[in-house]
Amino acid sequence: MSSTESPDTATAALPVPPAGPGRRGAAETVHTVTLPGLTLHVRAPSGRDGGPDGAGGDAGRERAPALYVHGLGGSSQNWSALMPLLADRLDGEAIDLPGFGQSPPPDDGNHSVSAQARAVIRYLDAAGRGPVHLIGNSLGGAVTTRVAAVRPDLVRTLTLISPALPELRPQLTAVPTALLAVPGITTLFGKLTRDWTPERRTREVLALCYGDPGRVTPEGFNAAADEFARRLELPYFWDVMERSARGLVNAYTLGGQHNLWRQAERVLAPTLLVYGGRDRLVSIRMARRAAAAFRGSRLLTLPEAGHVAMMEYPEAVARAVRELLDSEVTDVTADAGRS
Protein backbone atom coordinates (compact mmCIF):
# COMPACT_ATOMS: atom_id res chain seq x y z
CA MET A 1 0.00 0.00 0.00
CA SER A 2 1.38 3.41 -0.90
CA SER A 3 1.48 6.26 1.57
CA THR A 4 -1.25 8.08 -0.37
CA GLU A 5 -3.87 5.37 -0.04
CA SER A 6 -6.39 5.18 2.79
CA PRO A 7 -5.55 2.26 5.07
CA ASP A 8 -8.15 -0.37 5.85
CA THR A 9 -10.27 0.71 8.83
CA ALA A 10 -9.33 -2.44 10.72
CA THR A 11 -5.68 -1.39 10.79
CA ALA A 12 -6.54 1.39 13.22
CA ALA A 13 -6.53 -1.31 15.88
CA LEU A 14 -2.84 -0.44 16.23
CA PRO A 15 -2.41 3.25 15.42
CA VAL A 16 1.26 3.38 16.44
CA PRO A 17 3.83 0.78 15.30
CA PRO A 18 4.51 -1.68 18.12
CA ALA A 19 8.27 -1.55 17.66
CA GLY A 20 10.68 0.95 16.18
CA PRO A 21 10.82 0.17 12.44
CA GLY A 22 13.22 2.94 11.51
CA ARG A 23 16.96 3.15 11.77
CA ARG A 24 17.96 1.14 14.78
CA GLY A 25 19.81 2.82 17.61
CA ALA A 26 22.51 1.58 19.96
CA ALA A 27 22.21 -1.55 22.08
CA GLU A 28 19.61 -1.25 24.80
CA THR A 29 18.85 -2.69 28.20
CA VAL A 30 15.43 -3.35 29.73
CA HIS A 31 14.64 -3.54 33.43
CA THR A 32 11.45 -4.14 35.37
CA VAL A 33 9.99 -1.90 38.04
CA THR A 34 7.34 -3.36 40.34
CA LEU A 35 4.97 -1.04 42.17
CA PRO A 36 1.77 -1.91 44.06
CA GLY A 37 -0.73 -3.04 41.40
CA LEU A 38 1.64 -2.12 38.57
CA THR A 39 4.61 -3.64 36.75
CA LEU A 40 6.51 -1.50 34.26
CA HIS A 41 9.26 -2.32 31.80
CA VAL A 42 11.74 0.46 31.17
CA ARG A 43 14.19 0.64 28.26
CA ALA A 44 17.46 2.59 28.16
CA PRO A 45 20.50 2.73 25.87
CA SER A 46 23.39 0.56 27.00
CA GLY A 47 26.38 2.38 28.43
CA ARG A 48 24.24 5.03 30.12
CA ASP A 49 27.28 6.20 32.06
CA GLY A 50 28.58 7.85 28.91
CA GLY A 51 31.46 5.38 28.57
CA PRO A 52 32.65 3.62 25.41
CA ASP A 53 29.31 1.85 24.92
CA GLY A 54 27.35 5.06 25.18
CA ALA A 55 27.17 8.18 23.10
CA GLY A 56 30.20 9.73 24.76
CA GLY A 57 28.86 13.13 25.63
CA ASP A 58 30.26 16.59 26.17
CA ALA A 59 33.06 16.41 28.69
CA GLY A 60 32.11 18.22 31.86
CA ARG A 61 28.42 18.44 30.96
CA GLU A 62 26.15 16.57 33.31
CA ARG A 63 23.44 14.63 31.51
CA ALA A 64 19.92 15.36 32.67
CA PRO A 65 17.31 12.64 33.24
CA ALA A 66 14.64 12.17 30.59
CA LEU A 67 11.60 9.93 30.15
CA TYR A 68 10.04 8.97 26.80
CA VAL A 69 6.36 7.93 26.62
CA HIS A 70 4.93 6.14 23.56
CA GLY A 71 1.51 6.29 21.91
CA LEU A 72 -1.54 4.02 21.68
CA GLY A 73 -0.47 0.57 20.53
CA GLY A 74 3.21 1.45 20.66
CA SER A 75 6.02 0.61 23.04
CA SER A 76 9.31 1.89 24.40
CA GLN A 77 10.91 0.62 21.18
CA ASN A 78 9.35 3.58 19.36
CA TRP A 79 12.17 5.70 20.80
CA SER A 80 15.09 3.48 19.75
CA ALA A 81 16.13 5.84 16.93
CA LEU A 82 15.83 9.10 18.89
CA MET A 83 17.24 8.20 22.31
CA PRO A 84 20.83 7.51 21.17
CA LEU A 85 20.92 10.84 19.32
CA LEU A 86 20.31 12.66 22.59
CA ALA A 87 22.27 10.35 24.88
CA ASP A 88 25.15 12.82 25.24
CA ARG A 89 22.73 15.34 26.77
CA LEU A 90 19.99 13.19 28.28
CA ASP A 91 20.12 10.16 30.56
CA GLY A 92 17.06 8.76 28.84
CA GLU A 93 14.63 6.00 29.72
CA ALA A 94 11.60 4.87 27.70
CA ILE A 95 8.67 3.35 29.52
CA ASP A 96 6.22 0.67 28.35
CA LEU A 97 2.86 1.98 29.51
CA PRO A 98 0.68 -0.57 31.36
CA GLY A 99 -0.61 -3.19 28.92
CA PHE A 100 1.81 -2.25 26.11
CA GLY A 101 5.23 -3.48 25.10
CA GLN A 102 6.39 -5.84 27.82
CA SER A 103 4.36 -4.25 30.63
CA PRO A 104 1.32 -6.27 31.73
CA PRO A 105 -2.01 -4.52 32.31
CA PRO A 106 -2.49 -2.84 35.70
CA ASP A 107 -4.27 -4.85 38.35
CA ASP A 108 -7.25 -2.46 38.38
CA GLY A 109 -7.74 -2.62 34.58
CA ASN A 110 -7.83 1.17 34.35
CA HIS A 111 -6.38 2.42 31.04
CA SER A 112 -7.67 5.98 31.14
CA VAL A 113 -5.36 8.88 30.30
CA SER A 114 -5.44 9.87 33.97
CA ALA A 115 -4.46 6.33 35.01
CA GLN A 116 -1.59 6.30 32.51
CA ALA A 117 -0.45 9.68 33.83
CA ARG A 118 -0.57 8.32 37.39
CA ALA A 119 1.58 5.37 36.27
CA VAL A 120 4.20 7.78 34.88
CA ILE A 121 4.08 9.88 38.06
CA ARG A 122 4.38 6.84 40.29
CA TYR A 123 7.38 5.64 38.32
CA LEU A 124 9.11 9.02 38.49
CA ASP A 125 8.43 9.31 42.22
CA ALA A 126 9.70 5.78 42.86
CA ALA A 127 12.81 6.24 40.70
CA GLY A 128 13.60 9.62 42.22
CA ARG A 129 14.77 10.93 38.84
CA GLY A 130 12.60 14.04 38.64
CA PRO A 131 12.45 16.66 37.43
CA VAL A 132 12.96 15.12 33.99
CA HIS A 133 12.81 16.18 30.39
CA LEU A 134 9.51 14.54 29.42
CA ILE A 135 8.93 13.47 25.80
CA GLY A 136 5.65 11.98 24.54
CA ASN A 137 4.07 10.88 21.26
CA SER A 138 0.35 10.62 20.42
CA LEU A 139 -1.42 9.13 23.47
CA GLY A 140 1.88 9.64 25.28
CA GLY A 141 1.56 13.33 24.43
CA ALA A 142 -1.81 13.51 26.18
CA VAL A 143 -0.42 11.57 29.14
CA THR A 144 2.67 13.76 29.52
CA THR A 145 0.59 16.93 29.15
CA ARG A 146 -1.45 15.80 32.14
CA VAL A 147 1.69 14.92 34.11
CA ALA A 148 3.23 18.34 33.42
CA ALA A 149 0.00 20.10 34.44
CA VAL A 150 -0.61 18.29 37.73
CA ARG A 151 3.01 17.67 38.79
CA PRO A 152 5.12 20.57 37.49
CA ASP A 153 7.81 19.64 40.00
CA LEU A 154 8.54 16.50 37.97
CA VAL A 155 9.03 18.18 34.58
CA ARG A 156 11.92 20.35 33.36
CA THR A 157 10.88 20.52 29.71
CA LEU A 158 8.08 18.94 27.71
CA THR A 159 8.36 17.69 24.11
CA LEU A 160 5.14 16.61 22.40
CA ILE A 161 5.22 14.80 19.05
CA SER A 162 1.78 14.69 17.41
CA PRO A 163 0.07 14.85 20.83
CA ALA A 164 -3.41 13.33 21.00
CA LEU A 165 -5.25 16.43 22.16
CA PRO A 166 -8.98 16.90 21.47
CA GLU A 167 -9.97 17.85 17.92
CA LEU A 168 -13.47 19.13 17.17
CA ARG A 169 -13.25 17.81 13.61
CA PRO A 170 -10.86 14.86 13.47
CA GLN A 171 -9.56 13.61 10.13
CA LEU A 172 -11.55 10.79 8.57
CA THR A 173 -8.49 8.55 8.75
CA ALA A 174 -8.51 9.00 12.55
CA VAL A 175 -12.17 8.00 13.02
CA PRO A 176 -11.54 4.21 13.10
CA THR A 177 -9.23 4.69 16.07
CA ALA A 178 -12.05 6.40 17.96
CA LEU A 179 -14.33 3.51 17.05
CA LEU A 180 -12.09 1.20 19.07
CA ALA A 181 -13.71 2.71 22.14
CA VAL A 182 -17.06 1.12 21.20
CA PRO A 183 -17.55 -2.10 23.19
CA GLY A 184 -17.04 -5.18 21.05
CA ILE A 185 -15.37 -3.40 18.13
CA THR A 186 -11.90 -4.71 18.91
CA THR A 187 -13.27 -8.25 19.07
CA LEU A 188 -14.86 -7.71 15.66
CA PHE A 189 -11.60 -6.30 14.28
CA GLY A 190 -9.79 -9.35 15.60
CA LYS A 191 -12.21 -11.72 13.87
CA LEU A 192 -12.21 -9.80 10.59
CA THR A 193 -8.42 -9.79 10.43
CA ARG A 194 -7.56 -13.11 12.05
CA ASP A 195 -6.20 -14.46 8.74
CA TRP A 196 -3.89 -11.48 8.26
CA THR A 197 -0.20 -12.20 8.64
CA PRO A 198 1.89 -10.03 10.98
CA GLU A 199 3.62 -8.68 7.87
CA ARG A 200 0.36 -7.46 6.37
CA ARG A 201 -0.71 -5.89 9.66
CA THR A 202 2.63 -4.13 9.89
CA ARG A 203 2.38 -2.76 6.34
CA GLU A 204 -1.09 -1.40 7.04
CA VAL A 205 -0.06 0.27 10.29
CA LEU A 206 3.02 1.84 8.70
CA ALA A 207 0.86 3.22 5.89
CA LEU A 208 -1.31 4.86 8.54
CA CYS A 209 1.51 6.23 10.69
CA TYR A 210 4.37 7.08 8.35
CA GLY A 211 4.42 9.96 5.89
CA ASP A 212 6.52 7.66 3.68
CA PRO A 213 6.54 3.98 4.68
CA GLY A 214 9.39 3.48 2.23
CA ARG A 215 11.72 4.99 4.84
CA VAL A 216 11.44 1.81 6.91
CA THR A 217 14.40 -0.50 6.45
CA PRO A 218 13.83 -4.22 5.80
CA GLU A 219 15.48 -4.98 9.15
CA GLY A 220 13.20 -2.53 10.91
CA PHE A 221 10.11 -3.89 9.16
CA ASN A 222 10.94 -7.45 10.20
CA ALA A 223 11.51 -6.36 13.80
CA ALA A 224 8.13 -4.60 13.86
CA ALA A 225 6.38 -7.65 12.35
CA ASP A 226 7.98 -9.96 14.90
CA GLU A 227 6.87 -7.72 17.74
CA PHE A 228 3.37 -7.54 16.24
CA ALA A 229 3.19 -11.35 16.17
CA ARG A 230 4.27 -11.53 19.81
CA ARG A 231 1.72 -8.97 20.93
CA LEU A 232 -1.15 -10.69 19.11
CA GLU A 233 -0.50 -13.80 21.20
CA LEU A 234 -1.08 -11.91 24.45
CA PRO A 235 -4.49 -12.80 25.95
CA TYR A 236 -5.15 -9.18 26.90
CA PHE A 237 -4.10 -7.53 23.59
CA TRP A 238 -7.53 -6.58 22.24
CA ASP A 239 -8.95 -5.72 25.66
CA VAL A 240 -6.11 -3.29 26.37
CA MET A 241 -6.57 -1.65 22.96
CA GLU A 242 -10.30 -1.18 23.57
CA ARG A 243 -9.89 0.15 27.11
CA SER A 244 -7.06 2.49 26.12
CA ALA A 245 -8.93 3.87 23.12
CA ARG A 246 -12.00 4.39 25.29
CA GLY A 247 -9.85 6.16 27.87
CA LEU A 248 -8.50 8.51 25.21
CA VAL A 249 -11.96 9.27 23.79
CA ASN A 250 -13.30 9.87 27.31
CA ALA A 251 -10.42 12.28 27.98
CA TYR A 252 -11.53 14.27 24.93
CA THR A 253 -14.97 14.81 26.47
CA LEU A 254 -13.87 15.96 29.91
CA GLY A 255 -14.65 19.54 30.84
CA GLY A 256 -13.43 21.90 33.53
CA GLN A 257 -9.94 21.60 34.97
CA HIS A 258 -9.54 18.05 33.63
CA ASN A 259 -9.94 19.14 29.99
CA LEU A 260 -6.68 18.49 28.18
CA TRP A 261 -6.60 21.93 26.56
CA ARG A 262 -7.16 23.55 29.96
CA GLN A 263 -4.32 21.47 31.34
CA ALA A 264 -2.11 22.48 28.42
CA GLU A 265 -2.60 26.09 29.48
CA ARG A 266 -1.40 25.18 32.99
CA VAL A 267 1.91 23.69 31.83
CA LEU A 268 4.81 25.78 33.11
CA ALA A 269 7.67 23.81 31.59
CA PRO A 270 9.30 25.03 28.35
CA THR A 271 7.53 23.07 25.61
CA LEU A 272 8.47 21.85 22.13
CA LEU A 273 5.65 20.85 19.76
CA VAL A 274 6.35 18.64 16.73
CA TYR A 275 3.74 18.07 14.00
CA GLY A 276 3.90 16.17 10.72
CA GLY A 277 2.38 17.49 7.50
CA ARG A 278 1.29 13.98 6.46
CA ASP A 279 -0.10 12.90 9.83
CA ARG A 280 -3.30 10.89 9.28
CA LEU A 281 -4.19 10.73 12.99
CA VAL A 282 -3.44 14.20 14.39
CA SER A 283 -4.05 17.02 11.94
CA ILE A 284 -1.28 19.55 11.44
CA ARG A 285 -3.96 22.23 11.70
CA MET A 286 -3.90 21.58 15.45
CA ALA A 287 -0.34 22.91 15.63
CA ARG A 288 -1.44 26.54 15.80
CA ARG A 289 -3.93 25.86 18.60
CA ALA A 290 -1.35 23.90 20.55
CA ALA A 291 1.24 26.63 20.13
CA ALA A 292 -1.24 29.11 21.59
CA ALA A 293 -2.22 26.81 24.49
CA PHE A 294 1.30 25.95 25.68
CA ARG A 295 2.72 29.27 26.79
CA GLY A 296 5.99 30.30 25.19
CA SER A 297 6.21 27.04 23.27
CA ARG A 298 8.41 26.23 20.29
CA LEU A 299 6.90 24.66 17.16
CA LEU A 300 8.54 22.35 14.63
CA THR A 301 6.55 21.27 11.59
CA LEU A 302 7.92 18.55 9.33
CA PRO A 303 5.97 18.61 6.04
CA GLU A 304 6.92 15.06 4.98
CA ALA A 305 6.48 13.39 8.37
CA GLY A 306 3.51 11.36 9.52
CA HIS A 307 2.41 10.52 13.05
CA VAL A 308 5.75 9.26 14.39
CA ALA A 309 8.29 11.93 13.47
CA MET A 310 10.78 10.62 16.04
CA MET A 311 10.95 7.38 14.02
CA GLU A 312 10.88 8.93 10.55
CA TYR A 313 13.07 12.00 11.11
CA PRO A 314 14.92 11.40 14.39
CA GLU A 315 17.78 13.76 13.48
CA ALA A 316 15.43 16.69 12.91
CA VAL A 317 13.56 16.00 16.15
CA ALA A 318 16.85 15.60 18.05
CA ARG A 319 18.08 18.99 16.80
CA ALA A 320 14.89 20.66 17.98
CA VAL A 321 15.13 18.99 21.39
CA ARG A 322 18.73 20.15 21.73
CA GLU A 323 17.65 23.72 20.99
CA LEU A 324 14.99 23.39 23.68
CA LEU A 325 17.57 22.10 26.16
CA ASP A 326 19.94 24.94 25.28
CA SER A 327 17.22 27.53 25.78
CA GLU A 328 16.31 26.03 29.15
CA VAL A 329 19.94 26.22 30.29
CA THR A 330 20.13 29.83 29.11
CA ASP A 331 16.93 30.74 30.96
CA VAL A 332 18.12 29.09 34.18
CA THR A 333 21.47 30.87 33.96
CA ALA A 334 19.75 34.20 33.34
CA ASP A 335 17.42 33.67 36.31
CA ALA A 336 20.39 32.81 38.54
CA GLY A 337 22.13 35.99 37.45
CA ARG A 338 19.13 38.10 38.39
CA SER A 339 18.76 36.54 41.85
Buried (B, 14 or more C-beta within 10 A) or exposed (E): BEBEEEBBBBBBBBBBBBBBBBBBBBEBEBEEBEEEEBBBBBBBBBBBEBEEEBBEBEEEEEBBBBBBBBBBBBBBBBBBBBBBBBBBBBBBBBBBBBBBBBBBBBEEEBBBBBBBBBBBBBBBEEBEBBBBBBBBBBBBBBBBBBBBBBBBEBBBBBBBBBBBBBBEEBBEBBEBBBBBBEEEBBEBBBEEBEEBEBBBBBBBBBBBBBBBBEBBEEEBBBBBBBBBBBBBEEEEBBBBBBBBBBBBBEBBEBEEEBBBBBBBEBBBBBBBBBBBBBBBBBBBEBBEBBBEBBBEBBBBBBEBBBBBBBBBBBEBBBBBBBEBBEBBEEEEEEEEEEE
